[in-house]
Amino acid sequence: MSRPMRAMQKEGAPPRHRLSKVLAVLLGAGLLSSVGIAGSAPVARATASTPSAAATVSLTAVDPGIQPIVRQTRALTAEVFGYLPYWRLDANTAGQLQYDLLSTIGFFGLGIKADGNLDTTWIGYKSYLSDDAVAVTNAAHAAGVRVMPTFQLFDSGTLPKMTAFLNSTTAQNRFIGQALALMDRRSADGASLDFEPVPASVEDAYAAFVGRFHTAMKARFPRAILVNATSAGASTNLIARLVPNVEQLFAMTYNYHWSGSTVAGPIAPLDNATRTVKKHIARFLSVAPASKILLGEGIYGYDWPVTSNGPYATVRANRTLYGGVWSVTYRSVHDFLAAHPDVVPQEDIVQGSGWFSYRDTENNTWRQVYFESEVSTAAKDDYAIAKGLAGIGLWTLGNDRGYTQIWDVIHAKFYSPSHAIALRGTVFHVSAGSTYVTADVWQRIANSGNVPETGTLGWVIRDKYGLSRTHGSKTVTIYPGKTATYITHATIGTRRGLAAGTYRLYLTYIARSGTWKATPFAFRQPY
């Protein structure tokens, strides 16, 4: 039917995620040396509690042509952070980004050496200093969008570079001084940190470093924010240690299935799997406030050679015979589908992902693609809203270039959400015992808007004089397109204390987005 989707792999770049899984891709791309992962050496915490003079250099002039951010009221209802990697930055990028739907752009990424020097020879550094980056910065700033560099230190094996850096106050001060000076030059509105991996042996030292950097940054740029890219599997100790010293935690909740998986499947299953986005966000929420958490969404997927065309197919082990595993983007997936109308995409609504299978005639095998679709990202957006998270984070901007579906969802969820709740309540089974009059209170709530609502569903029964006789309430989260019903067995009052007559049930739902009331329900209380 089709040749393998190698063009899709060439169009993209390796996804960023937990290093233990990304190494194979990074090694193949030449971004890391070929070193096996083993146990990491313990890292001592840097002894100095505050940055030295080396980290508090004098103010640096802004590079010519860079404009400061224009602070303004924006329509976004949540944070939408987008990483912009150097391989997605070109002369057209500034004119293609949807600034009205972004709160922050993080240029990715600027390497940190073991001695604390920024790697000025790395393409990510050069990209950040390019005219293309200036164009993006100015366009973003004009729209009130924050722009920041991402400082990264990726390591492997026994973590020699990371260990050396985190053990050295001198190295940390050198980095802090250079980073703040560069942020000054580029009129940055904060910084993003991405250290991978951060195992238990280094997490305390890393958290201490983040605290030192945050203190120095806020002293120099009081309005700046610090965003930390945090593994979905990060320990609660690390998350808790980071909370006081970052404004946002970008939870990298993706790459659950990857290039080394033996079974094809979603890169970010929301639910109904052993490891899910919901489970990992719950871990974050156990030690971090929702207001600091960004739910990371990977706008990519994988194309595996598999043994059958059914969902969750077994991946073929012989890559030489059947072809490799390709990283694909939203754009390359849809380009392929447009060129192959006989291939029908499907939606896995159990775990949450777009997917399809196709026949690779060149290698005589089935291939299977799982990718983040507009449906699966909408479900994650809804979950972020329902949990009250700060917002979402995208890896990466430009992965869907030429297609608007993902941004249509963001517009609907975070720019122009519709709030529509319908309520209905009834009372039945009114009966009297020897002492009390009881009844069943039936409540129904339906959400016909396009975002989840969380609020208080309350009811009260008033007698014929308008006096409250009994009431109740509960916190209810209702997703778009969903209906929920509740029945409460209530005691209206004592037989001696009540007057017979027409009573009424009043039902109200109060959320941050508004207040809704049901038509009062009248019923006969005969006792």
C-alpha positions in Angstrom: 0.0 0.0 0.0 2.6 2.5 1.0 6.3 3.1 1.5 7.5 3.6 5.1 7.0 7.1 6.5 10.7 8.0 6.5 10.0 11.5 5.4 8.0 12.0 8.6 11.1 11.1 10.6 13.3 13.5 8.7 10.9 16.3 9.1 10.9 16.1 12.9 13.6 16.1 15.6 13.9 13.9 18.7 11.2 14.5 21.4 12.4 15.7 24.8 11.5 13.5 27.8 12.9 11.3 30.5 16.6 10.8 29.5 16.6 7.1 30.1 14.3 6.8 27.1 15.4 9.7 25.0 19.1 8.6 24.9 18.6 6.3 21.9 17.1 9.0 19.9 19.6 11.7 21.0 22.5 9.3 20.3 21.2 8.7 16.8 20.9 12.5 16.2 24.5 13.1 17.5 23.3 15.1 20.5 25.0 13.0 23.1 28.1 10.8 23.3 27.6 7.1 23.1 27.7 6.3 26.8 25.7 3.6 28.5 23.4 4.5 31.5 24.6 3.1 34.8 24.2 4.1 38.4 25.1 7.8 39.1 27.6 9.0 41.6 26.3 10.9 44.7 26.4 14.6 44.4 27.3 16.9 47.3 25.2 20.1 47.7 27.1 23.3 46.9 28.3 24.9 50.1 27.5 28.5 49.5 23.9 29.5 50.3 23.9 32.6 48.1 25.5 33.4 44.8 28.9 35.0 45.0 30.0 38.2 43.2 30.7 36.0 40.2 27.0 35.4 39.8 25.9 39.1 40.4 27.6 40.8 37.5 26.7 44.3 36.5 23.8 45.0 34.3 24.2 44.3 30.6 22.9 46.5 27.8 20.1 45.0 25.7 21.2 43.9 22.3 20.2 46.4 19.5 16.8 45.8 18.0 15.2 43.9 20.8 12.0 45.4 22.2 10.8 44.9 25.8 7.5 43.2 26.5 4.4 45.3 26.3 2.4 44.4 29.4 -1.3 44.2 28.7 -4.5 42.5 29.5 -4.7 39.2 27.7 -7.7 37.0 26.9 -6.0 33.7 27.8 -7.7 32.0 30.8 -4.6 29.8 31.6 -0.9 29.5 30.9 0.1 28.1 27.5 3.8 27.6 27.4 5.5 26.5 24.2 9.0 25.3 23.6 10.6 26.6 20.4 13.6 24.5 19.6 16.4 25.7 17.3 15.3 23.2 14.6 11.9 24.9 14.4 13.3 28.4 14.2 13.7 30.0 10.8 12.9 33.2 8.9 9.2 32.3 8.7 8.6 31.4 12.3 7.9 34.9 13.7 5.0 35.3 11.2 3.5 31.9 11.9 3.2 31.6 15.7 -0.2 32.3 17.2 0.8 34.8 19.9 -2.7 35.4 21.1 -2.9 31.8 22.2 0.5 31.7 24.0 1.6 33.0 27.3 5.3 32.1 27.2 7.8 31.0 24.5 10.9 29.0 25.7 13.8 29.0 23.2 15.4 25.6 23.3 18.1 25.1 24.2 21.3 26.5 25.5 23.9 24.0 26.7 25.6 24.3 30.1 29.2 22.8 30.4 30.4 21.0 33.5 32.5 24.1 34.5 29.4 26.3 34.3 30.2 28.1 31.0 27.5 28.3 28.5 28.3 26.3 25.3 28.6 29.2 22.9 29.5 26.8 20.0 26.2 24.9 20.3 23.6 25.5 17.6 21.0 26.2 20.3 23.0 29.1 21.6 23.7 30.5 18.1 20.0 30.2 17.3 19.0 32.2 20.4 21.3 35.0 19.2 20.0 34.9 15.6 17.9 37.5 13.8 15.2 34.9 13.6 15.0 34.8 17.4 15.0 38.6 17.6 12.0 38.6 15.2 10.1 36.1 17.4 11.0 38.0 20.6 9.8 41.3 19.3 6.5 39.8 17.9 5.9 38.0 21.1 6.7 41.0 23.3 4.4 43.2 21.2 1.6 40.8 22.0 2.4 40.6 25.7 3.9 37.1 25.5 6.9 36.2 27.7 10.0 35.0 26.0 12.9 33.1 27.7 15.9 30.9 27.1 16.0 27.3 28.1 19.3 26.3 29.8 19.9 22.6 29.5 22.3 20.0 30.9 21.8 16.5 29.6 24.1 13.7 30.8 24.3 10.0 30.9 26.1 7.1 32.5 27.5 8.1 35.9 26.5 11.7 35.2 30.1 13.2 35.1 29.1 16.6 33.8 26.1 17.1 36.0 28.0 15.8 39.1 30.9 18.2 38.4 28.5 21.1 38.0 26.3 20.4 41.0 29.4 19.8 43.2 31.0 23.1 42.3 29.8 26.5 43.7 32.3 28.1 41.3 30.7 26.4 38.3 27.2 27.4 39.4 28.2 31.0 40.0 29.9 31.1 36.6 26.7 29.8 34.9 24.4 32.1 36.9 26.5 35.2 36.0 26.5 34.3 32.3 22.9 33.3 32.2 21.7 36.5 33.8 23.9 38.6 31.6 22.5 36.8 28.5 18.9 37.3 29.7 19.7 41.0 30.1 21.0 41.2 26.6 18.0 39.4 25.1 15.4 41.2 27.2 14.2 37.8 28.6 11.2 37.6 30.8 12.6 34.6 32.8 14.3 31.4 32.2 13.6 27.7 31.8 15.8 24.9 33.2 16.0 21.4 31.7 18.4 19.0 33.5 18.1 15.4 32.5 18.1 12.9 34.2 17.7 14.0 37.8 17.9 10.7 39.8 17.7 10.4 43.6 21.5 10.7 43.9 21.5 14.3 42.6 18.0 15.6 43.3 18.8 17.4 46.5 21.9 19.1 45.0 19.9 20.0 41.9 17.0 21.5 44.0 19.6 23.6 45.9 21.1 24.9 42.7 17.6 25.8 41.4 17.1 27.8 44.6 20.3 29.7 44.1 19.6 30.5 40.5 16.0 31.6 41.4 17.2 33.9 44.2 19.8 35.5 41.9 17.3 35.9 39.0 14.6 37.5 41.1 17.1 39.9 42.7 18.1 41.0 39.2 14.7 40.7 37.4 11.9 40.9 40.0 9.2 40.2 37.5 10.9 37.2 35.8 9.6 33.7 36.2 11.5 30.4 36.4 10.1 27.3 34.7 11.6 23.9 35.4 11.1 21.0 32.9 10.3 18.1 35.3 10.1 14.4 34.4 6.7 12.9 34.7 8.3 10.3 37.0 10.1 12.8 39.2 10.1 11.8 42.9 7.8 13.7 45.3 10.9 14.8 47.2 12.3 16.5 44.1 9.0 18.1 43.2 8.5 19.4 46.7 12.0 20.8 46.9 11.5 22.7 43.6 8.1 24.2 44.5 9.4 27.2 46.6 11.9 28.2 43.9 10.0 28.0 40.6 7.0 29.8 39.3 6.0 26.8 37.1 6.7 23.1 36.8 6.5 21.9 33.3 5.5 18.2 33.8 6.9 16.2 30.9 3.9 13.9 30.7 4.7 12.3 27.4 6.8 9.6 25.7 5.2 6.7 27.7 5.5 4.7 24.5 8.8 5.5 22.6 11.2 4.3 20.0 12.3 1.4 22.2 8.8 0.1 23.1 8.0 -3.5 22.3 4.3 -2.7 21.9 2.9 0.3 19.9 0.7 2.7 21.8 -0.1 6.3 22.9 2.9 8.5 23.8 0.7 10.0 26.6 -2.1 7.8 27.8 -4.4 9.9 29.8 -6.1 7.0 31.6 -6.6 3.3 31.7 -3.0 2.1 31.6 -0.4 1.2 34.1 1.4 4.5 33.7 -0.8 7.5 32.8 -0.8 11.3 32.7 -3.5 11.3 35.4 -1.4 9.2 37.7 1.7 11.3 37.3 -0.2 14.6 37.6 -1.8 13.2 40.8 1.8 12.7 42.2 2.7 16.3 41.4 -0.5 17.5 43.0 0.3 15.6 46.2 3.2 18.0 47.0 2.8 21.0 44.6 0.0 23.5 44.2 -2.0 23.2 41.0 -1.3 26.8 40.3 2.3 25.9 39.6 1.9 22.9 37.3 1.9 22.9 33.5 0.6 19.7 31.9 3.1 18.9 29.2 1.7 17.8 25.8 3.9 16.3 23.1 2.8 17.3 19.6 4.3 14.2 18.0 4.2 10.4 17.9 6.0 7.3 16.6 5.7 5.0 13.6 6.7 1.4 14.4 7.1 -1.7 12.3 4.5 -4.2 13.8 3.2 -7.7 13.4 -0.4 -6.9 12.8 -2.8 -4.0 12.0 -4.8 -4.1 15.2 -4.4 -1.6 18.0 -1.4 -2.0 20.4 0.4 -4.2 18.0 3.6 -6.0 18.8 6.7 -4.1 17.5 9.0 -6.1 15.3 12.5 -6.6 16.8 14.4 -7.0 13.6 14.8 -3.4 12.4 17.2 -4.4 9.6 14.6 -6.6 8.0 11.5 -4.6 8.7 12.7 -1.0 9.1 13.3 1.3 12.0 11.1 3.3 14.4 10.5 6.8 13.2 9.6 9.9 15.3 6.7 11.7 13.6 5.1 15.1 14.1 1.5 16.2 13.8 2.4 17.9 10.5 4.1 14.9 9.0 1.3 12.5 10.1 -1.3 14.7 8.4 0.8 15.2 5.3 1.1 11.4 5.0 -2.7 11.0 5.5 -3.4 13.6 2.9 -1.2 11.8 0.4 -2.8 8.4 1.3 -6.5 8.8 1.5 -7.0 5.0 1.8 -5.3 5.1 5.2 -8.1 5.9 7.8 -7.0 7.4 11.1 -8.8 6.3 14.2 -9.1 7.6 17.8 -8.3 5.5 20.8 -10.8 6.9 23.3 -9.8 4.4 26.0 -6.3 5.7 26.7 -6.4 8.7 24.4 -4.5 9.0 21.1 -4.9 9.2 17.4 -3.6 6.1 15.6 -3.6 4.1 12.3 -2.0 1.2 10.6 -0.7 1.0 7.0 1.1 -1.6 4.9 4.8 -1.1 4.2 5.2 -2.9 0.9 8.9 -2.1 0.7 9.7 -4.1 3.9 6.7 -6.4 3.7 5.2 -5.5 7.1 2.5 -3.6 8.8 3.4 -0.3 10.4 1.5 1.5 13.1 1.4 5.1 14.1 0.3 6.6 17.4 0.3 10.4 17.6 -1.3 13.1 19.7 -4.4 14.3 17.9 -6.6 17.3 18.5 -9.0 14.9 20.2 -6.5 13.5 22.6 -5.0 17.0 23.4 -8.5 18.3 24.0 -9.0 15.6 26.6 -5.7 16.6 28.3 -6.7 20.3 28.2 -10.0 19.4 29.9 -8.2 17.5 32.6 -5.8 20.4 33.2 -8.8 22.7 33.5 -10.7 20.3 35.8 -7.7 20.0 38.1 -7.2 23.7 38.2 -3.7 23.5 36.8 -1.8 26.6 35.8 -2.2 25.5 32.2 -0.5 23.4 29.6 3.0 23.2 27.9 3.7 22.2 24.4 6.6 20.2 23.0 7.1 21.7 20.5 5.9 24.8 18.7 6.1 24.2 14.9 5.4 20.4 15.1 2.0 21.2 13.5 3.1 23.9 11.1 0.5 24.3 8.4 -2.3 22.8 10.4 -4.6 24.7 12.8 -6.5 21.9 14.6 -4.4 21.9 17.8 -4.7 25.7 18.0 -8.4 25.5 17.3 -8.7 23.4 20.5 -6.5 25.8 22.5 -8.6 28.7 21.3 -11.8 26.9 22.4 -10.5 25.8 25.7 -8.3 28.7 26.9 -9.3 31.8 24.8 -13.0 31.7 24.2 -14.5 29.0 26.3 -18.3 28.6 26.4 -19.9 28.0 29.7 -23.4 26.4 29.6 -24.9 24.4 32.5 -28.5 23.1 32.7 -30.0 22.0 36.0 -33.1 20.1 36.9 -34.3 18.9 40.3 -37.3 17.0 41.6 -38.5 15.6 44.9 -40.2 12.2 45.3 -40.9 9.5 47.8 -42.2 12.0 50.4 -43.1 9.9 53.4 -43.5 10.2 57.1 -42.5 7.9 60.0 -43.6 8.3 63.5 -41.4 11.3 64.0 -39.8 12.6 60.7 -40.9 13.5 57.2 -38.3 12.4 54.6 -38.0 12.6 50.8 -35.6 11.8 48.0 -34.0 14.8 46.3 -33.1 14.2 42.6 -30.5 16.5 41.0 -29.3 16.5 37.4 -26.6 18.7 36.0 -25.6 18.8 32.3 -22.7 20.6 30.7 -23.3 21.7 27.1 -20.3 24.1 27.1 -16.9 23.3 25.8 -14.8 23.2 29.0 -15.1 21.4 32.4 -16.8 23.2 35.2 -16.0 22.7 38.9 -18.3 24.2 41.4 -20.8 23.7 44.2 -24.1 22.0 43.5 -26.5 23.1 46.2 -30.2 22.6 46.9 -32.6 23.8 49.5 -36.3 22.8 50.3 -38.5 25.7 51.4 -41.9 25.3 53.0 -45.1 27.2 51.9 -43.9 30.2 53.9 -40.6 30.3 52.1 -38.6 29.1 55.2 -35.7 26.8 54.6 -36.4 23.3 55.9 -33.4 21.3 54.7 -30.5 21.7 52.4 -27.4 20.1 51.0 -24.4 20.6 48.7 -21.5 18.9 47.1 -18.5 19.8 44.9 -19.1 18.7 41.3 -16.8 18.6 38.4 -18.7 18.1 35.1 -16.9 17.7 31.8 -18.3 19.1 28.5 -21.0 17.0 26.9 -21.6 15.1 30.2 -24.5 14.7 32.5 -24.5 13.7 36.1 -27.4 12.8 38.4 -27.5 12.5 42.2 -30.1 11.4 44.7 -30.0 12.5 48.3 -32.3 11.1 50.9 -33.2 14.1 53.1 -35.1 14.7 56.3 -37.4 17.6 55.7 -38.4 18.0 59.4 -40.5 16.6 62.2 -44.2 15.9 61.7 -45.1 18.2 64.5 -42.8 21.0 63.2 -44.0 21.0 59.6 -47.1 22.5 58.0 -48.7 20.6 55.2 -48.8 22.5 51.8 -46.8 23.2 48.7 -43.1 23.1 49.2 -40.4 24.0 46.6 -36.9 22.7 45.7 -34.4 25.2 44.7 -31.2 24.0 42.9 -28.1 26.1 42.2 -24.7 25.5 40.8 -22.0 28.0 41.6 -18.7 27.9 39.7 -15.9 30.4 39.0 -17.3 30.9 35.6 -20.9 31.7 36.7 -24.0 30.8 38.6 -26.9 28.7 37.3 -30.3 28.0 38.8 -32.9 25.4 38.0 -36.6 26.2 37.7 -38.0 25.7 41.3 -39.8 22.4 41.6 -43.1 22.5 43.5 -44.3 19.4 45.3 -47.0 18.5 47.9 -45.9 17.9 51.4 -49.1 16.4 52.9 -48.0 15.8 56.5 
